[in-house]
């Protein structure tokens, strides 16, 4: 809670916060526009010809579909970016969050300080979700539908949303209440304890998600194909990896996109294949994809990512702990903190709103780190499975997901968490001793 003495801080400090925030918002917005424009122009310029490395491997029709899908997603993304930026300014400098806060605060005598804080976060979350709903509906039922990817029905979409709200009420609200209680009761070092609780919660979710939460949204059936199961189990035995089970997820209920992943920690680890993936790849290609995923575990990428997220979240909590005591943090972002009730929920919301424009500029560093891990996982897969099969699988997935073969180099370096197809397949070819050229989908070489 802010003391009345804190108000002696000059208005100039609040103005400095406002100017820094505006600069970050404008610079990040312009950078995103510039990068998106580069991507759209570059893809359009290469739409009418399949790159030489993929000639005879990828059809012109598939290449053009990928180009059109990429351009359409970027154009919708640009409109969504403009909307989100305007909404961010509306919530902060134009007083939207302050208006919501004052309205919820009027109920504080009835619902109490904790009820007020929970009500503020819930109100903000519901309003934000409603404002973003038209974009979700368009992306799902227009954009994805147009390119043949959407299989979600309106009923399933609504049920997913209701289930998400239910989970938020059952799991999210108690966790939020605990964090807010720690912020008010643990003194100046509250952020250390809040961080420890938050990390414990995330680790618990890693265990509970595959067994409790994920089955609420999808069906998970044991992998039934005995030859596929034998092949996968033999691969995991060679790699020294143990999982609780091999499951097939009905991803086709929502999308035609295919994938495979590991989930869980310790005894809860399981391998999950999308049914769309199994319908497209042959057993050798599935084995190669799984070997890639195993590479992430064996090269400790998952552990490294967890450690990095732990460190970043600790830094975030520490920064929030410092900012939440400064009146200029609130005033500079367009809200009036209270002198009579805790402002912890208000500080938390402001921090979540204001941080992304600043952290956006770390995106290329995170993307570079992720691409490095993908190359390492591919190398592991080439050691324990067939590089030719991995290349063929990646090409099929690339085509099925309408991934462009001709991304803008700057856009790719800034955003891509996975290397562009040409770089990735060239690296796999070099590791596997394949002939020059890209492996064909039929097992030959283009």
C-alpha positions as CSV (number, residue, x, y, z in Angstrom):
1,X,0.0,0.0,0.0
2,X,1.3,3.4,-0.9
3,X,1.9,6.0,1.9
4,X,0.7,9.6,1.6
5,X,4.3,10.7,1.8
6,X,5.0,9.0,-1.5
7,X,2.9,11.6,-3.3
8,X,5.7,14.2,-2.9
9,X,7.5,12.6,-5.8
10,X,7.5,15.0,-8.8
11,X,5.1,14.8,-11.7
12,X,8.2,14.8,-13.9
13,X,9.0,11.3,-12.8
14,X,5.6,10.1,-13.9
15,X,6.1,11.9,-17.2
16,X,9.4,10.1,-17.7
17,X,7.7,6.8,-17.2
18,X,5.0,7.8,-19.7
19,X,7.6,8.8,-22.3
20,X,9.6,5.7,-21.9
21,X,6.5,3.6,-22.3
22,X,5.4,5.5,-25.4
23,X,8.8,5.1,-26.9
24,X,8.8,1.4,-26.4
25,X,5.3,1.0,-27.8
26,X,6.0,3.1,-30.9
27,X,9.4,1.5,-31.6
28,X,8.1,-2.0,-31.2
29,X,5.0,-1.3,-33.3
30,X,7.0,0.2,-36.1
31,X,9.5,-2.7,-35.9
32,X,6.7,-5.2,-36.2
33,X,5.2,-3.4,-39.1
34,X,8.5,-3.2,-40.9
35,X,9.3,-6.9,-40.3
36,X,5.8,-8.0,-41.4
37,X,6.0,-5.9,-44.6
38,X,9.4,-7.4,-45.5
39,X,7.9,-10.9,-45.0
40,X,4.9,-10.3,-47.2
41,X,6.9,-8.7,-50.0
42,X,9.6,-11.3,-50.0
43,X,7.1,-14.2,-50.0
44,X,5.1,-12.5,-52.8
45,X,8.2,-12.0,-54.9
46,X,9.0,-15.7,-54.8
47,X,5.5,-17.0,-55.1
48,X,5.5,-18.0,-58.7
49,X,8.5,-20.4,-58.7
50,X,9.5,-23.2,-56.4
51,X,13.1,-22.6,-55.0
52,X,15.6,-24.6,-57.0
53,X,16.6,-26.7,-54.0
54,X,13.0,-28.0,-53.8
55,X,12.3,-28.4,-57.5
56,X,10.7,-31.8,-58.1
57,X,10.1,-32.1,-54.3
58,X,7.4,-29.5,-53.6
59,X,4.8,-28.8,-56.2
60,X,4.1,-25.3,-57.4
61,X,0.6,-25.6,-56.1
62,X,1.7,-26.4,-52.6
63,X,4.4,-23.7,-52.8
64,X,1.8,-21.1,-53.8
65,X,-0.6,-22.2,-51.1
66,X,2.1,-21.8,-48.5
67,X,2.9,-18.3,-49.9
68,X,-0.8,-17.3,-49.9
69,X,-1.3,-18.6,-46.3
70,X,1.8,-16.8,-45.0
71,X,0.7,-13.5,-46.6
72,X,-2.8,-13.8,-45.4
73,X,-1.7,-14.6,-41.8
74,X,0.7,-11.6,-41.8
75,X,-2.0,-9.2,-43.1
76,X,-4.5,-10.3,-40.5
77,X,-1.7,-10.2,-37.9
78,X,-0.9,-6.6,-38.9
79,X,-4.5,-5.5,-38.3
80,X,-4.5,-7.4,-35.1
81,X,-1.3,-5.7,-34.1
82,X,-2.8,-2.2,-34.7
83,X,-5.9,-3.2,-32.7
84,X,-3.8,-4.5,-29.8
85,X,-1.5,-1.5,-29.8
86,X,-4.5,0.9,-29.7
87,X,-6.1,-1.3,-26.9
88,X,-2.8,-1.2,-24.9
89,X,-2.8,2.6,-25.1
90,X,-6.5,2.7,-24.2
91,X,-6.0,0.5,-21.1
92,X,-3.0,2.6,-19.9
93,X,-2.5,6.2,-20.9
94,X,-6.1,6.8,-22.0
95,X,-7.4,5.6,-18.6
96,X,-9.2,2.4,-19.4
97,X,-7.7,0.4,-16.6
98,X,-8.1,3.3,-14.2
99,X,-11.8,3.5,-15.1
100,X,-12.3,-0.2,-14.5
101,X,-10.3,0.0,-11.3
102,X,-12.4,2.9,-9.9
103,X,-15.6,1.0,-10.7
104,X,-14.5,-2.3,-9.0
105,X,-13.1,-0.2,-6.1
106,X,-16.6,1.1,-5.5
107,X,-17.6,-2.4,-4.4
108,X,-14.6,-2.8,-2.0
109,X,-16.7,-2.0,1.2
110,X,-18.9,-5.0,0.3
111,X,-16.5,-7.5,-1.1
112,X,-13.4,-6.5,1.0
113,X,-9.8,-5.8,-0.1
114,X,-9.1,-9.3,-1.5
115,X,-12.4,-9.5,-3.2
116,X,-11.7,-6.1,-4.8
117,X,-8.3,-7.2,-6.1
118,X,-9.6,-10.5,-7.5
119,X,-12.5,-8.7,-9.0
120,X,-10.2,-6.3,-10.8
121,X,-8.1,-9.1,-12.3
122,X,-11.1,-11.1,-13.3
123,X,-12.9,-8.1,-14.8
124,X,-9.8,-7.2,-16.8
125,X,-9.4,-10.8,-18.0
126,X,-13.0,-11.1,-19.1
127,X,-13.0,-7.8,-20.9
128,X,-9.7,-8.6,-22.7
129,X,-11.0,-12.0,-23.7
130,X,-14.2,-10.5,-25.1
131,X,-12.3,-7.9,-27.1
132,X,-10.0,-10.5,-28.5
133,X,-12.8,-13.0,-29.3
134,X,-13.6,-11.6,-32.8
135,X,-10.0,-12.1,-33.8
136,X,-10.1,-15.7,-32.6
137,X,-13.3,-16.4,-34.4
138,X,-12.0,-14.9,-37.6
139,X,-8.7,-16.8,-37.5
140,X,-10.4,-20.1,-36.8
141,X,-13.5,-20.0,-38.9
142,X,-12.3,-17.7,-41.8
143,X,-8.5,-17.8,-42.2
144,X,-7.9,-21.4,-41.2
145,X,-11.1,-22.5,-42.9
146,X,-10.1,-20.8,-46.1
147,X,-6.9,-22.8,-46.4
148,X,-8.5,-26.1,-45.4
149,X,-7.0,-26.3,-41.9
150,X,-9.9,-25.7,-39.6
151,X,-11.9,-28.6,-38.3
152,X,-13.2,-26.9,-35.1
153,X,-17.0,-26.6,-34.9
154,X,-18.6,-23.6,-33.2
155,X,-19.9,-25.9,-30.5
156,X,-16.4,-27.2,-29.8
157,X,-15.0,-23.6,-29.9
158,X,-17.6,-22.6,-27.2
159,X,-17.0,-25.7,-25.1
160,X,-13.2,-25.1,-25.2
161,X,-13.8,-21.5,-24.0
162,X,-16.1,-22.6,-21.2
163,X,-13.7,-25.2,-20.0
164,X,-10.9,-22.6,-20.0
165,X,-13.0,-20.3,-17.9
166,X,-13.7,-23.2,-15.5
167,X,-10.1,-24.1,-15.1
168,X,-9.2,-20.4,-14.5
169,X,-11.8,-20.3,-11.7
170,X,-10.7,-23.6,-10.1
171,X,-7.0,-23.3,-10.5
172,X,-6.1,-19.7,-11.5
173,X,-8.1,-17.8,-8.9
174,X,-6.7,-19.6,-5.8
175,X,-3.2,-19.2,-7.2
176,X,-3.8,-15.5,-7.8
177,X,-5.3,-15.1,-4.3
178,X,-2.2,-16.7,-2.8
179,X,0.2,-14.5,-4.8
180,X,-1.8,-11.3,-3.9
181,X,-1.7,-12.4,-0.2
182,X,2.0,-12.9,-0.3
183,X,2.5,-9.5,-1.9
184,X,0.6,-7.9,1.0
185,X,1.9,-10.0,3.9
186,X,5.5,-10.9,3.2
187,X,7.1,-7.5,3.4
188,X,9.6,-5.9,1.0
189,X,11.0,-9.3,-0.1
190,X,7.5,-10.6,-1.0
191,X,8.7,-11.1,-4.6
192,X,11.1,-13.9,-3.6
193,X,8.4,-15.9,-1.9
194,X,5.9,-15.2,-4.7
195,X,8.4,-16.3,-7.2
196,X,9.1,-19.6,-5.3
197,X,5.3,-20.3,-5.1
198,X,4.9,-19.5,-8.8
199,X,7.7,-21.8,-9.8
200,X,6.3,-24.6,-7.6
201,X,2.9,-24.1,-9.2
202,X,4.5,-24.4,-12.7
203,X,6.3,-27.6,-11.8
204,X,3.1,-29.0,-10.4
205,X,1.3,-28.1,-13.7
206,X,4.0,-30.0,-15.6
207,X,3.0,-33.1,-13.8
208,X,-0.8,-32.6,-13.7
209,X,-1.3,-31.2,-17.2
210,X,-0.9,-34.4,-19.2
211,X,-2.9,-36.5,-16.8
212,X,-5.7,-34.1,-15.7
213,X,-6.0,-31.0,-17.8
214,X,-5.2,-32.1,-21.4
215,X,-7.8,-34.9,-21.3
216,X,-10.5,-32.3,-20.7
217,X,-9.9,-31.0,-24.2
218,X,-8.7,-34.0,-26.2
219,X,-9.0,-37.8,-26.3
220,X,-5.7,-39.7,-25.7
221,X,-5.7,-43.3,-26.9
222,X,-2.7,-45.7,-26.4
223,X,-0.8,-46.1,-29.6
224,X,-2.5,-49.2,-31.1
225,X,-0.3,-50.0,-34.1
226,X,2.0,-52.8,-32.8
227,X,4.7,-52.4,-35.4
228,X,4.8,-48.6,-34.8
229,X,4.8,-49.1,-31.0
230,X,7.7,-51.7,-31.3
231,X,9.7,-49.3,-33.4
232,X,9.1,-46.3,-31.1
233,X,9.9,-48.3,-28.0
234,X,13.1,-49.6,-29.6
235,X,14.2,-46.0,-30.4
236,X,13.5,-44.9,-26.8
237,X,15.5,-47.9,-25.5
238,X,18.4,-47.0,-27.7
239,X,18.3,-43.4,-26.4
240,X,17.8,-44.4,-22.8
241,X,14.5,-42.6,-22.5
242,X,11.6,-43.8,-20.4
243,X,8.0,-42.6,-20.8
244,X,4.8,-43.5,-19.0
245,X,3.0,-44.2,-22.3
246,X,2.6,-43.6,-26.0
247,X,-0.6,-41.9,-26.9
248,X,-2.4,-40.7,-30.0
249,X,-4.3,-37.4,-29.6
250,X,-7.4,-36.5,-31.7
251,X,-5.9,-33.3,-33.0
252,X,-8.0,-33.7,-36.2
253,X,-11.0,-32.6,-34.2
254,X,-9.7,-29.0,-34.3
255,X,-7.1,-28.7,-37.1
256,X,-5.4,-30.5,-40.0
257,X,-2.0,-29.4,-38.7
258,X,0.1,-32.3,-37.5
259,X,2.6,-32.5,-34.6
260,X,4.2,-34.7,-32.0
261,X,5.5,-33.8,-28.5
262,X,6.6,-34.9,-25.1
263,X,4.9,-33.7,-22.0
264,X,5.1,-34.1,-18.3
265,X,7.9,-34.5,-15.8
266,X,9.4,-37.5,-14.0
267,X,6.9,-40.4,-14.0
268,X,4.3,-38.4,-15.8
269,X,6.4,-38.1,-19.0
270,X,4.5,-39.3,-22.1
271,X,4.9,-39.2,-25.8
272,X,1.9,-37.8,-27.8
273,X,1.3,-38.1,-31.5
274,X,-1.3,-36.1,-33.3
275,X,-3.5,-38.5,-35.3
276,X,-3.0,-36.1,-38.3
277,X,0.8,-36.8,-38.0
278,X,0.4,-40.6,-38.0
279,X,-2.0,-40.4,-41.0
280,X,0.6,-38.6,-43.1
281,X,4.0,-40.1,-42.2
282,X,5.3,-43.6,-42.6
283,X,6.7,-45.5,-39.6
284,X,10.4,-44.6,-40.4
285,X,9.5,-40.9,-40.7
286,X,7.6,-41.0,-37.4
287,X,10.6,-42.6,-35.8
288,X,12.8,-39.8,-37.1
289,X,10.5,-37.1,-35.8
290,X,10.4,-38.8,-32.4
291,X,14.2,-39.0,-32.4
292,X,14.3,-35.2,-33.0
293,X,12.0,-34.7,-30.0
294,X,14.2,-37.1,-27.9
295,X,17.1,-34.9,-28.9
296,X,15.7,-32.0,-27.0
297,X,15.6,-34.0,-23.9
298,X,18.9,-35.7,-24.3
299,X,20.7,-32.4,-25.1
300,X,19.0,-30.9,-22.0
301,X,17.2,-28.3,-23.9
302,X,14.1,-28.7,-21.8
303,X,16.1,-28.3,-18.6
304,X,17.9,-25.3,-20.0
305,X,14.6,-23.7,-21.0
306,X,13.2,-24.3,-17.5
307,X,16.3,-22.7,-15.9
308,X,16.1,-19.7,-18.2
309,X,12.4,-19.3,-17.5
310,X,13.0,-19.6,-13.8
311,X,15.7,-16.9,-14.0
312,X,13.6,-14.5,-16.2
313,X,10.6,-14.9,-13.9
314,X,12.7,-14.1,-10.9
315,X,14.0,-11.0,-12.6
316,X,10.4,-10.1,-13.4
317,X,9.1,-10.5,-9.9
318,X,12.1,-8.5,-8.6
319,X,11.3,-5.7,-11.0
320,X,7.6,-5.8,-10.1
321,X,8.6,-5.6,-6.4
322,X,10.6,-2.4,-7.1
323,X,8.0,-0.7,-9.3
324,X,5.0,-1.5,-7.2
325,X,6.2,0.9,-4.5
326,X,6.6,3.8,-6.9
327,X,3.6,6.2,-7.4
328,X,5.1,7.3,-10.7
329,X,4.8,3.8,-12.1
330,X,1.1,4.0,-11.6
331,X,0.6,7.6,-12.6
332,X,2.9,7.4,-15.6
333,X,0.8,4.5,-17.0
334,X,-2.5,6.3,-16.5
335,X,-3.9,4.9,-13.3
336,X,-4.5,6.4,-9.8
337,X,-3.3,4.1,-7.0
338,X,-5.4,4.0,-3.8
339,X,-4.2,5.2,-0.4
340,X,-6.7,3.1,1.5
341,X,-6.5,-0.4,-0.1
342,X,-3.7,-2.6,-1.5
343,X,-2.7,-1.8,-5.1
344,X,-1.0,-5.2,-5.7
345,X,-3.5,-6.4,-8.3
346,X,-3.3,-3.0,-10.1
347,X,0.5,-3.2,-10.1
348,X,0.4,-6.7,-11.4
349,X,-1.9,-5.8,-14.3
350,X,0.0,-2.7,-15.2
351,X,3.3,-4.7,-15.2
352,X,1.8,-7.3,-17.5
353,X,0.6,-4.6,-19.9
354,X,3.7,-2.5,-19.9
355,X,6.4,-5.1,-20.1
356,X,5.9,-6.7,-23.6
357,X,6.8,-3.6,-25.6
358,X,10.2,-3.6,-23.8
359,X,10.9,-7.3,-23.9
360,X,9.9,-7.5,-27.6
361,X,13.5,-6.5,-28.5
362,X,14.8,-9.6,-26.9
363,X,12.9,-11.7,-29.4
364,X,15.8,-12.3,-31.9
365,X,18.0,-13.5,-29.0
366,X,15.4,-16.0,-27.9
367,X,14.8,-17.1,-31.5
368,X,18.5,-17.6,-32.1
369,X,18.8,-19.8,-29.0
370,X,15.8,-21.8,-30.1
371,X,17.1,-22.4,-33.6
372,X,20.4,-23.5,-32.2
373,X,18.5,-26.1,-30.2
374,X,16.6,-27.3,-33.2
375,X,19.8,-27.9,-35.1
376,X,21.2,-29.8,-32.2
377,X,18.0,-32.0,-32.0
378,X,18.2,-32.7,-35.7
379,X,21.8,-33.8,-35.3
380,X,20.8,-36.1,-32.5
381,X,18.0,-37.5,-34.7
382,X,20.5,-38.2,-37.5
383,X,22.7,-40.2,-35.0
384,X,19.8,-42.4,-33.8
385,X,17.5,-42.5,-36.8
386,X,17.6,-41.9,-40.6
387,X,18.5,-38.3,-41.7
388,X,16.8,-39.1,-45.0
389,X,13.6,-40.0,-43.2
390,X,13.8,-36.9,-41.0
391,X,14.2,-34.7,-44.1
392,X,11.2,-36.4,-45.8
393,X,9.1,-36.0,-42.7
394,X,10.0,-32.3,-42.3
395,X,9.1,-31.7,-45.9
396,X,5.7,-33.4,-45.5
397,X,5.0,-31.4,-42.3
398,X,6.1,-28.2,-44.0
399,X,3.8,-28.8,-46.9
400,X,0.9,-29.9,-44.7
401,X,1.2,-26.9,-42.4
402,X,1.7,-24.6,-45.4
403,X,5.0,-23.3,-44.2
404,X,6.7,-21.0,-46.7
405,X,9.9,-22.1,-48.2
406,X,10.9,-18.5,-49.0
407,X,10.8,-16.5,-45.8
408,X,12.4,-13.0,-45.6
409,X,15.9,-13.6,-44.1
410,X,15.5,-10.7,-41.6
411,X,12.0,-11.8,-40.5
412,X,13.2,-15.3,-40.1
413,X,16.3,-14.3,-38.0
414,X,14.1,-12.1,-35.8
415,X,11.1,-14.4,-35.2
416,X,11.7,-18.0,-36.3
417,X,12.1,-20.4,-33.5
418,X,12.9,-23.1,-36.1
419,X,15.4,-22.7,-38.9
420,X,14.0,-22.1,-42.4
421,X,13.5,-25.3,-44.3
422,X,16.3,-24.8,-46.7
423,X,18.9,-24.3,-43.9
424,X,17.5,-27.2,-41.8
425,X,17.5,-29.7,-44.6
426,X,20.9,-28.7,-45.8
427,X,22.3,-29.3,-42.3
428,X,20.6,-32.7,-42.1
429,X,22.0,-33.6,-45.5
430,X,25.5,-32.7,-44.4
431,X,25.2,-34.7,-41.2
432,X,23.7,-37.7,-43.0
433,X,26.1,-37.7,-45.9
434,X,23.2,-37.4,-48.3
435,X,23.9,-36.4,-52.0
436,X,23.6,-32.7,-52.9
437,X,20.0,-31.7,-53.2
438,X,16.9,-32.0,-51.1
439,X,15.5,-35.5,-50.3
440,X,12.3,-36.2,-52.2
441,X,9.0,-37.2,-50.6
442,X,9.3,-40.5,-52.4
443,X,12.7,-41.2,-51.0
444,X,14.8,-40.0,-53.9
445,X,16.9,-36.9,-54.3
446,X,15.8,-33.8,-56.2
